[in-house]
Amino acid sequence: MYKVKNYMEEAVLMLFDRVLKDIDVCKCEKCKTDIFALTLNRLPPRYVATEEGELYTKIESLKEQFEVDIIAAITAAAYIVKNNPKHEKK
């Protein structure tokens, strides 16, 4: 079987904590996992199968709009989770 990965997961992970620290949202593991999943569902996947493909995708990800789209998706997902938390109430 071929080894492929969704580079978008890595790209979101690189910005995730930096963006979340500036948002008033619960930071428990359940909420963070929900925000991460919702963020990925809002963004198009970027599958790579080779090191050259990964390098090309990383270069493309340096474009400002790519980062802006990820930040917007994280923010939107955080808003949804904040208003609909799935963790136990404290």
Residue pairs with C-beta under 8 A, 6 or more apart in sequence:
2 49
3 49
4 47
4 48
4 49
5 47
5 48
5 54
6 40
6 45
6 46
6 47
7 46
7 47
7 48
7 54
7 57
7 58
7 61
8 40
8 43
8 44
8 45
8 46
9 40
11 46
11 61
11 66
11 70
12 36
12 39
12 40
12 43
12 70
12 73
12 74
13 36
15 67
15 70
15 71
15 74
16 32
16 35
16 36
16 39
16 74
19 71
19 74
19 75
19 78
20 27
20 32
20 35
20 74
20 78
23 75
23 78
23 82
24 82
25 31
25 35
25 78
25 79
25 81
25 82
26 81
26 82
26 85
26 87
28 87
30 85
30 86
30 87
31 81
31 85
31 86
31 87
34 77
34 81
34 86
35 74
35 77
35 78
35 81
36 77
37 77
38 76
38 77
38 80
38 81
39 70
39 73
39 74
39 76
39 77
42 73
42 76
42 77
43 69
43 70
43 73
46 57
46 60
46 61
48 54
48 56
48 57
60 66
61 67
